[in-house]
Amino acid sequence: MPYRAPSRWTVAAALAGTLAFSVPGAVAAPPGQGDGAGAAAGTATSVPPEQVLEHLEVFQAVVHANNGNRASGTPGYRGSADYVVGRLRAAGYAPRVQAFMFPFFQEVVPTTVAVPGPGGVPRTLTAAEAAVMAYSGSGTVTAPVQAVDTTGAPAAGTSGCEAEDFAGFTAGSVALLQRGTCTFGVKAANAQAAGASAVLIFNTGLPGEEGVVAGTLGEPGATSLPVVSLSHAVGTALLGGGEVTVTAQTVSENRQTYNVLAETSTGDPGNTVMVGAHLDSVPEGAGINDNGSGSAGILAIAEALAGTETVNTVRFAWWGAEEFGLRGSQHYVADLKANDPGTLEDIALYLNFDMIGSPNYGRFVYDGDHSAFPPVQGPDGPVTAPEGSAAIEAAFHEHFGSVGLASGETEFSGRSDYGPFIAESIPSGGLFTGAEGIKTAEQAALFGGRAGVAYDFCYHGACDDLANVDVRGLAEMTEAAASVVRRFAASTQDVDGAGGQQGSRELPLGPATVDQGNGPRSAVEVPPAQ
């Protein structure tokens, strides 16, 4: 996830006192973290923080029993989904499990590339110099490098895009290609057809494209060869040839996984409020913050809402295969669009909770009015927030203001599971506590924590376990989520402006009304969400 220099804050006036919760046996926040400016005074909650922690502890136990991760397509993910289904049934829901196929990829052991070093002694490239491409094949190859249609000059050329580029290529050699013009999958397939034993693809060398690219071949079966991306500097150093050794051990295949869905038994189904979080981890680790935190938070909210009479239907979703490209939410939306368009049209709004317990957290709200960040450029044009998203953003800021907590804004990029919903013009919003972006001194003053380090220094790593969650931040964000879910379960008037059910009674979930505390705003920048 790219970091964007920080553009505006919402800062609520701080109230004296401390948050009124105690979590017996909870994981302690790292020293100096979670001491955010502006703690709430005596905030009562019907979503107990210890219940959220209980769910996270079970996810961690699932990881311990299943090879260290909860990635979609693995037993660890199935165990996580089974747990969610069981808790929902116990709470009185009738959950539905939606199966779908997706392209699975896992690097079983770290891929290595050894190149000629000083004095002819081979050296192994670092992670900053080489990275396996998603859906790479496996194998160990020692062979000479042969450049294909490139001089290494900084450019997005056509190296390897045509079969003719490999005229004169020596079968068995390692093909050295430069990024540009066509997909990595096309380049790799052409190299294999020409008899290459492995493929190395180096970056263009243009400004901002000098380092290793996190590339993908698109899908399993693009090639059976090891395919590795290189920095521009490493690639140009190999243009003169020499022998390299490439070792890759991967799993690349189509697998089945699941979404878990459950909804309230009351409320207008023609005005449905959707609440979602992805349940899967990356293959590299437990994914307790990313995104056990969001999954546990909305599970506790669903349990608190069970048996409550709502004006609008509330549908909860735990998405599979988000870490493989938003596959679960994409499947859900595409299935409705093709087979049940009326149900898709009935979704009034979507709320997304992806990483809400980062150890060096900030309280970030998706920028639904683009006041802090202009629309980002996506593959099909600018990613813009649908009408109504601004009201969702405002609802979260109002909650934080009402309890005296500072809140910031984060880029509305479509890079999490709200992406498929905004593609269908469904108003969306949500919360995020930060990933690999670096917390500034100003952010540390507002939220607490440590300046100069990442919000989540275990992002997508093996160390994203229970010790990687800030309990205080998780409780603050879960309570904000519960408050806004409760608000829209009663009325979506602020979002749709007209139509829908305009219930005014309070629902017994979360704190008292949250529609009066905006707090002052100031112009400072905030990092983008994932």
C-alpha positions as CSV (number, residue, x, y, z in Angstrom):
1,M,0.0,0.0,0.0
2,P,1.6,3.3,-1.0
3,Y,2.1,6.0,1.6
4,R,0.9,9.4,0.8
5,A,2.2,12.4,2.7
6,P,-0.3,13.5,5.3
7,S,-3.7,16.5,4.2
8,R,-6.3,17.0,6.9
9,W,-7.4,16.1,10.4
10,T,-10.6,16.1,12.2
11,V,-9.6,16.9,15.8
12,A,-12.3,16.7,18.6
13,A,-11.9,18.6,21.8
14,A,-10.4,16.2,24.4
15,L,-12.4,15.2,27.4
16,A,-10.7,14.5,30.7
17,G,-10.5,11.0,32.1
18,T,-9.7,7.6,30.6
19,L,-11.6,4.9,28.7
20,A,-13.9,2.9,30.9
21,F,-12.9,-0.6,30.1
22,S,-10.8,-3.3,31.6
23,V,-9.8,-6.4,29.7
24,P,-8.8,-9.3,32.0
25,G,-5.9,-11.2,30.6
26,A,-5.7,-9.0,27.5
27,V,-2.6,-8.5,25.4
28,A,-0.8,-5.4,26.7
29,A,-0.1,-2.6,24.3
30,P,3.6,-1.9,23.6
31,P,5.1,0.7,25.9
32,G,4.4,4.3,24.8
33,Q,1.6,3.2,22.4
34,G,-2.2,3.6,22.7
35,D,-1.9,6.7,24.9
36,G,-3.8,8.8,22.3
37,A,-4.7,12.4,23.0
38,G,-8.2,12.9,24.0
39,A,-9.4,9.8,25.9
40,A,-13.2,9.4,26.4
41,A,-14.6,9.7,29.9
42,G,-16.6,6.8,31.2
43,T,-17.7,5.4,27.9
44,A,-20.1,2.5,28.5
45,T,-20.4,-0.1,25.8
46,S,-22.6,-3.1,24.9
47,V,-19.7,-4.5,22.8
48,P,-17.3,-5.7,25.6
49,P,-13.7,-5.4,24.5
50,E,-13.0,-8.7,26.2
51,Q,-15.4,-10.3,23.8
52,V,-13.5,-9.0,20.8
53,L,-10.2,-10.2,22.4
54,E,-11.8,-13.6,22.9
55,H,-12.5,-13.9,19.2
56,L,-8.9,-12.9,18.4
57,E,-7.6,-15.5,20.8
58,V,-9.5,-18.2,19.0
59,F,-8.2,-17.0,15.6
60,Q,-4.7,-17.2,17.1
61,A,-5.4,-20.8,18.4
62,V,-6.6,-21.7,14.9
63,V,-3.3,-20.5,13.5
64,H,-1.3,-22.6,16.0
65,A,-3.2,-25.7,14.9
66,N,-3.0,-25.0,11.2
67,N,0.6,-24.3,9.9
68,G,0.8,-20.7,11.1
69,N,-1.7,-18.9,9.0
70,R,-5.4,-18.4,8.1
71,A,-5.0,-17.8,4.4
72,S,-8.0,-18.5,2.1
73,G,-7.8,-22.0,0.7
74,T,-6.0,-23.4,3.8
75,P,-7.3,-25.3,6.8
76,G,-6.6,-22.2,8.9
77,Y,-9.1,-20.2,7.0
78,R,-11.7,-23.0,7.2
79,G,-11.2,-23.1,10.9
80,S,-11.7,-19.4,11.2
81,A,-14.9,-19.5,9.1
82,D,-16.2,-22.5,11.1
83,Y,-15.7,-20.4,14.3
84,V,-17.6,-17.4,12.9
85,V,-20.5,-19.6,11.7
86,G,-20.7,-21.3,15.1
87,R,-20.8,-18.0,17.1
88,L,-23.4,-16.6,14.7
89,R,-25.6,-19.6,15.1
90,A,-25.2,-19.5,18.9
91,A,-26.4,-15.8,18.8
92,G,-29.5,-16.8,16.8
93,Y,-28.5,-16.0,13.3
94,A,-28.9,-18.3,10.3
95,P,-25.5,-17.8,8.6
96,R,-24.9,-18.6,5.0
97,V,-21.6,-19.9,3.6
98,Q,-21.0,-18.8,0.0
99,A,-18.3,-21.0,-1.7
100,F,-16.3,-19.7,-4.7
101,M,-13.0,-20.6,-6.5
102,F,-10.0,-18.3,-6.5
103,P,-6.4,-18.4,-7.7
104,F,-4.2,-19.4,-4.7
105,F,-0.5,-18.7,-4.5
106,Q,2.0,-19.4,-1.7
107,E,5.8,-19.1,-1.5
108,V,6.6,-22.2,0.5
109,V,10.2,-21.2,1.2
110,P,11.9,-17.9,0.4
111,T,12.9,-17.6,-3.3
112,T,16.6,-17.0,-3.9
113,V,18.6,-15.7,-6.8
114,A,22.4,-16.0,-6.7
115,V,24.4,-13.8,-9.1
116,P,28.1,-13.3,-9.9
117,G,29.7,-11.3,-7.1
118,P,33.1,-9.7,-6.4
119,G,36.0,-11.9,-7.4
120,G,33.6,-14.3,-9.1
121,V,32.1,-15.5,-5.8
122,P,28.3,-15.8,-6.1
123,R,26.2,-13.6,-3.9
124,T,22.5,-14.0,-3.0
125,L,20.3,-11.0,-3.9
126,T,18.5,-9.3,-1.0
127,A,14.7,-8.8,-0.6
128,A,15.3,-5.2,-1.9
129,E,16.8,-6.6,-5.1
130,A,14.6,-9.6,-6.0
131,A,11.1,-10.9,-5.3
132,V,9.2,-13.9,-6.6
133,M,6.2,-13.0,-8.7
134,A,2.8,-14.2,-7.7
135,Y,1.8,-17.4,-9.6
136,S,5.4,-18.2,-10.4
137,G,6.3,-21.8,-11.0
138,S,8.8,-23.8,-9.0
139,G,12.3,-25.2,-9.6
140,T,16.0,-24.8,-9.1
141,V,17.9,-23.6,-12.1
142,T,21.6,-22.9,-12.7
143,A,22.2,-21.4,-16.1
144,P,23.7,-18.5,-18.0
145,V,21.6,-15.3,-18.3
146,Q,20.6,-14.1,-21.7
147,A,19.0,-10.6,-22.2
148,V,16.0,-10.4,-24.5
149,D,15.3,-7.3,-26.6
150,T,16.6,-4.7,-24.0
151,T,19.6,-2.5,-23.5
152,G,18.6,-1.6,-20.0
153,A,18.0,2.0,-20.8
154,P,15.3,3.5,-18.5
155,A,12.1,2.9,-20.5
156,A,8.9,0.9,-20.5
157,G,9.9,-1.1,-23.6
158,T,8.5,-4.2,-25.3
159,S,11.1,-6.7,-24.1
160,G,9.6,-10.2,-24.3
161,C,6.2,-9.1,-25.5
162,E,6.5,-10.9,-28.8
163,A,7.7,-14.3,-29.8
164,E,10.0,-12.7,-32.3
165,D,11.9,-11.1,-29.4
166,F,13.4,-14.5,-28.6
167,A,14.9,-15.1,-32.1
168,G,18.3,-16.5,-31.4
169,F,17.6,-17.3,-27.8
170,T,19.5,-20.3,-26.5
171,A,17.2,-22.9,-25.0
172,G,18.0,-23.6,-21.3
173,S,19.2,-20.1,-20.6
174,V,17.6,-17.8,-18.0
175,A,15.7,-15.1,-19.8
176,L,16.4,-11.5,-18.7
177,L,13.6,-9.2,-19.6
178,Q,12.7,-5.6,-18.8
179,R,9.3,-4.5,-17.5
180,G,7.0,-2.6,-19.9
181,T,4.1,-2.6,-22.4
182,C,2.6,-6.1,-21.9
183,T,1.8,-8.1,-18.8
184,F,4.3,-10.1,-16.8
185,G,2.3,-13.2,-17.7
186,V,2.7,-12.7,-21.4
187,K,6.5,-12.1,-21.0
188,A,6.8,-15.3,-18.9
189,A,4.8,-17.4,-21.3
190,N,6.8,-16.2,-24.3
191,A,10.0,-17.0,-22.5
192,Q,8.8,-20.5,-21.7
193,A,7.8,-21.1,-25.3
194,A,11.3,-20.1,-26.4
195,G,12.9,-22.7,-24.1
196,A,13.9,-20.6,-21.1
197,S,14.6,-22.3,-17.8
198,A,13.7,-19.4,-15.6
199,V,12.7,-15.7,-16.1
200,L,14.1,-12.6,-14.5
201,I,12.2,-9.3,-15.1
202,F,13.8,-6.1,-14.0
203,N,12.1,-2.7,-13.5
204,T,12.0,0.0,-16.1
205,G,14.4,2.4,-14.4
206,L,12.1,5.3,-14.9
207,P,11.5,7.7,-11.9
208,G,9.7,5.8,-9.2
209,E,10.3,2.5,-11.0
210,E,13.8,1.6,-10.0
211,G,13.2,-0.9,-7.2
212,V,11.6,-4.4,-7.1
213,V,8.0,-4.5,-8.3
214,A,5.5,-6.7,-6.5
215,G,4.5,-8.4,-9.7
216,T,1.9,-11.0,-10.6
217,L,1.5,-13.3,-13.5
218,G,-2.3,-13.0,-13.2
219,E,-3.3,-16.6,-12.5
220,P,-2.1,-20.1,-12.0
221,G,-0.8,-21.8,-15.1
222,A,0.7,-18.8,-16.8
223,T,4.0,-20.6,-16.7
224,S,5.7,-23.5,-14.8
225,L,9.0,-21.6,-14.7
226,P,10.4,-19.7,-11.7
227,V,9.7,-16.0,-12.4
228,V,11.4,-13.3,-10.3
229,S,11.3,-9.6,-10.4
230,L,14.5,-7.6,-10.0
231,S,15.5,-4.0,-9.3
232,H,16.6,-2.0,-12.3
233,A,20.2,-1.8,-11.0
234,V,20.5,-5.6,-10.6
235,G,18.9,-6.2,-14.1
236,T,21.3,-3.9,-15.9
237,A,24.3,-5.5,-14.0
238,L,23.3,-8.8,-15.6
239,L,23.1,-7.6,-19.2
240,G,26.6,-8.8,-19.8
241,G,25.6,-12.4,-19.0
242,G,27.1,-14.7,-16.4
243,E,25.7,-17.7,-14.6
244,V,22.9,-17.4,-12.1
245,T,21.1,-19.8,-9.8
246,V,17.3,-19.4,-9.2
247,T,15.5,-21.4,-6.6
248,A,11.8,-21.2,-6.1
249,Q,9.3,-23.5,-4.3
250,T,5.7,-22.3,-4.7
251,V,2.1,-23.5,-4.7
252,S,0.1,-22.0,-7.6
253,E,-3.4,-23.4,-8.2
254,N,-7.1,-22.7,-8.1
255,R,-8.7,-23.5,-4.7
256,Q,-12.1,-23.1,-3.1
257,T,-12.8,-20.7,-0.2
258,Y,-15.8,-19.1,1.4
259,N,-17.7,-15.9,2.4
260,V,-19.8,-16.0,5.6
261,L,-23.0,-14.0,5.5
262,A,-25.6,-13.3,8.2
263,E,-28.3,-10.8,8.6
264,T,-30.8,-9.5,11.2
265,S,-34.2,-11.1,11.3
266,T,-35.9,-7.7,11.4
267,G,-35.6,-4.5,9.4
268,D,-36.5,-3.5,5.9
269,P,-34.6,-5.7,3.4
270,G,-35.2,-3.0,0.8
271,N,-32.9,-0.7,2.8
272,T,-30.1,-3.0,3.8
273,V,-27.0,-1.8,5.7
274,M,-24.0,-4.1,4.9
275,V,-21.1,-4.4,7.3
276,G,-18.0,-6.3,6.2
277,A,-14.4,-7.4,7.1
278,H,-12.1,-9.8,5.4
279,L,-11.5,-13.0,7.4
280,D,-8.4,-14.2,5.7
281,S,-4.7,-13.6,6.5
282,V,-1.8,-13.5,4.1
283,P,0.0,-16.9,3.8
284,E,3.0,-15.5,5.6
285,G,1.3,-15.2,9.0
286,A,-1.6,-15.2,11.4
287,G,-3.2,-12.0,10.3
288,I,-4.5,-11.1,13.8
289,N,-4.5,-7.3,13.1
290,D,-4.9,-7.8,9.3
291,N,-7.7,-8.7,9.5
292,G,-8.6,-10.7,12.6
293,S,-9.2,-7.3,14.2
294,G,-12.0,-6.2,11.8
295,S,-13.5,-9.7,11.7
296,A,-13.6,-10.0,15.5
297,G,-15.0,-6.5,15.9
298,I,-17.9,-7.0,13.6
299,L,-18.6,-10.5,15.0
300,A,-18.9,-8.9,18.5
301,I,-21.2,-6.2,17.0
302,A,-23.3,-8.9,15.3
303,E,-23.7,-10.7,18.6
304,A,-24.6,-7.5,20.4
305,L,-27.2,-6.7,17.7
306,A,-28.8,-10.2,17.8
307,G,-32.4,-10.2,18.9
308,T,-32.7,-6.4,18.5
309,E,-35.5,-5.0,16.4
310,T,-34.0,-2.9,13.7
311,V,-35.6,-0.5,11.2
312,N,-33.3,-1.5,8.4
313,T,-31.9,-5.0,7.8
314,V,-28.2,-5.3,8.8
315,R,-26.2,-7.8,6.8
316,F,-22.8,-8.9,8.1
317,A,-20.1,-10.3,5.8
318,W,-16.8,-12.0,6.5
319,W,-15.0,-12.0,3.1
320,G,-12.6,-14.7,1.8
321,A,-9.5,-14.2,-0.4
322,E,-9.3,-10.4,0.1
323,E,-5.5,-10.9,0.2
324,F,-5.6,-12.4,-3.2
325,G,-7.3,-9.4,-4.8
326,L,-10.7,-8.7,-3.1
327,R,-11.9,-12.0,-4.5
328,G,-14.6,-12.6,-1.9
329,S,-16.4,-9.3,-2.1
330,Q,-15.9,-9.2,-5.9
331,H,-17.6,-12.6,-6.1
332,Y,-20.5,-11.6,-3.9
333,V,-21.2,-8.4,-5.8
334,A,-20.8,-10.0,-9.2
335,D,-23.1,-12.9,-8.2
336,L,-25.8,-10.5,-7.1
337,K,-25.4,-8.4,-10.2
338,A,-25.8,-11.4,-12.4
339,N,-28.4,-13.4,-10.5
340,D,-30.2,-11.2,-8.0
341,P,-29.9,-7.5,-9.1
342,G,-32.8,-6.5,-6.9
343,T,-30.9,-7.5,-3.8
344,L,-27.9,-5.5,-4.9
345,E,-30.1,-2.5,-5.5
346,D,-31.5,-2.9,-1.9
347,I,-28.1,-2.3,-0.3
348,A,-28.3,1.2,1.0
349,L,-24.6,1.5,2.1
350,Y,-21.6,-0.6,2.9
351,L,-19.3,-0.2,6.0
352,N,-15.8,-1.7,5.8
353,F,-13.5,-2.6,8.7
354,D,-10.0,-3.7,7.6
355,M,-7.3,-3.4,10.2
356,I,-8.7,-1.7,13.3
357,G,-6.1,-2.8,16.0
358,S,-2.7,-1.6,14.7
359,P,-0.1,-1.5,17.4
360,N,0.9,2.1,16.6
361,Y,-2.5,3.1,15.6
362,G,-4.3,6.2,14.2
363,R,-8.1,6.7,14.1
364,F,-8.6,7.0,10.4
365,V,-11.9,7.4,8.6
366,Y,-12.3,6.8,4.8
367,D,-12.4,10.2,3.1
368,G,-15.9,9.9,1.6
369,D,-16.1,13.5,0.4
370,H,-12.5,13.8,-1.1
371,S,-11.9,16.8,1.0
372,A,-8.5,15.5,2.1
373,F,-7.4,13.4,-0.8
374,P,-8.3,13.8,-4.5
375,P,-9.7,10.7,-6.3
376,V,-6.9,8.2,-6.9
377,Q,-6.3,6.9,-10.4
378,G,-7.5,3.3,-10.9
379,P,-7.2,1.0,-13.9
380,D,-10.5,2.2,-15.2
381,G,-10.2,5.8,-14.3
382,P,-10.5,7.9,-11.1
383,V,-11.8,6.1,-8.0
384,T,-14.5,8.3,-6.7
385,A,-16.7,8.0,-3.6
386,P,-20.4,7.5,-4.5
387,E,-22.9,10.1,-3.3
388,G,-23.8,9.4,0.3
389,S,-20.3,8.3,1.3
390,A,-19.6,11.8,2.8
391,A,-22.5,11.2,5.2
392,I,-20.9,8.0,6.3
393,E,-17.5,9.7,6.9
394,A,-19.3,12.4,8.9
395,A,-21.0,9.8,11.1
396,F,-17.7,8.3,12.2
397,H,-16.2,11.8,12.9
398,E,-19.3,12.7,14.9
399,H,-18.9,9.6,17.0
400,F,-15.3,10.3,17.8
401,G,-16.1,13.9,18.5
402,S,-18.9,12.9,20.9
403,V,-16.4,10.9,23.0
404,G,-13.6,13.4,22.8
405,L,-11.2,11.5,20.5
406,A,-9.2,12.9,17.6
407,S,-9.9,11.3,14.2
408,G,-8.2,11.6,10.9
409,E,-9.0,10.9,7.3
410,T,-7.5,8.3,4.9
411,E,-7.6,7.9,1.2
412,F,-10.8,6.6,-0.4
413,S,-8.9,4.3,-2.8
414,G,-11.1,1.3,-3.3
415,R,-8.2,-1.0,-2.2
416,S,-10.2,-3.0,0.3
417,D,-13.5,-4.8,0.2
418,Y,-15.6,-1.7,-0.3
419,G,-14.0,-1.5,-3.8
420,P,-16.6,-3.7,-5.5
421,F,-19.5,-1.9,-3.8
422,I,-18.4,1.6,-4.9
423,A,-18.0,0.2,-8.4
424,E,-21.8,-0.3,-8.3
425,S,-22.3,3.3,-6.9
426,I,-23.2,2.0,-3.4
427,P,-22.2,4.6,-0.7
428,S,-19.4,3.3,1.4
429,G,-17.1,4.1,4.3
430,G,-15.2,2.6,7.2
431,L,-12.3,2.7,9.6
432,F,-8.6,1.9,9.4
433,T,-5.8,2.2,12.0
434,G,-2.8,2.1,9.6
435,A,-0.5,-0.4,7.9
436,E,3.1,0.1,6.7
437,G,2.9,3.9,6.5
438,I,5.0,5.9,8.9
439,K,3.4,7.8,11.8
440,T,4.5,11.4,12.0
441,A,5.3,13.4,15.1
442,E,2.0,15.3,14.7
443,Q,0.0,12.1,14.5
444,A,1.8,10.8,17.6
445,A,0.8,13.9,19.4
446,L,-2.9,13.4,18.5
447,F,-3.2,9.7,18.7
448,G,-0.3,8.6,21.0
449,G,2.2,6.0,19.9
450,R,5.6,6.4,18.3
451,A,6.6,8.8,15.6
452,G,8.9,7.6,12.9
453,V,7.8,4.0,12.8
454,A,5.0,2.2,11.0
455,Y,1.4,2.0,12.3
456,D,1.7,-1.7,11.9
457,F,5.4,-2.8,11.9
458,C,4.3,-6.5,11.4
459,Y,2.1,-5.7,8.4
460,H,1.8,-8.8,6.2
461,G,4.5,-10.5,8.4
462,A,4.8,-13.6,10.5
463,C,4.7,-11.4,13.6
464,D,1.1,-10.2,13.1
465,D,-0.1,-12.2,16.1
466,L,-1.9,-11.3,19.3
467,A,1.0,-9.2,20.5
468,N,0.6,-7.0,17.4
469,V,-2.8,-5.6,18.5
470,D,-3.3,-2.5,20.6
471,V,-6.2,-3.3,22.9
472,R,-7.1,0.3,23.6
473,G,-7.2,1.2,19.9
474,L,-9.2,-1.9,19.0
475,A,-11.8,-1.0,21.6
476,E,-12.1,2.6,20.5
477,M,-12.5,1.6,16.8
478,T,-14.9,-1.3,17.6
479,E,-17.1,1.1,19.6
480,A,-17.0,3.6,16.8
481,A,-18.1,0.9,14.4
482,A,-20.9,-0.3,16.7
483,S,-22.1,3.3,17.1
484,V,-22.3,3.9,13.4
485,V,-23.9,0.5,12.6
486,R,-26.5,1.3,15.2
487,R,-27.1,4.7,13.7
488,F,-27.7,3.4,10.2
489,A,-29.7,0.4,11.4
490,A,-32.2,3.0,12.7
491,S,-32.1,5.4,9.7
492,T,-30.1,5.9,6.5
493,Q,-31.7,9.3,5.8
494,D,-28.3,11.1,6.0
495,V,-26.9,8.8,3.3
496,D,-29.8,8.6,0.9
497,G,-31.3,12.0,1.6
498,A,-34.8,10.6,0.9
499,G,-36.5,7.3,0.8
500,G,-35.7,4.4,3.1
501,Q,-37.1,4.0,6.6
502,Q,-36.6,7.0,8.8
503,G,-36.8,5.4,12.2
504,S,-35.9,7.7,15.0
505,R,-35.8,5.4,18.1
506,E,-32.5,4.4,19.7
507,L,-31.3,0.8,19.3
508,P,-29.6,-0.8,22.3
509,L,-26.2,-1.1,20.8
510,G,-23.2,1.2,21.5
511,P,-23.3,4.5,23.3
512,A,-25.9,7.2,23.2
513,T,-26.7,9.3,20.1
514,V,-23.7,10.4,18.1
515,D,-25.2,13.1,15.9
516,Q,-24.1,16.2,17.7
517,G,-20.4,16.2,18.4
518,N,-18.5,17.3,15.3
519,G,-15.5,18.9,17.0
520,P,-13.1,21.4,15.4
521,R,-11.3,20.6,12.2
522,S,-7.8,21.6,11.1
523,A,-5.8,21.1,7.9
524,V,-3.1,18.5,8.3
525,E,-2.5,15.4,6.2
526,V,-3.3,11.7,6.8
527,P,-2.0,8.5,5.3
528,P,-4.0,6.4,2.8
529,A,-6.0,3.3,3.8
530,Q,-5.4,-0.1,2.4
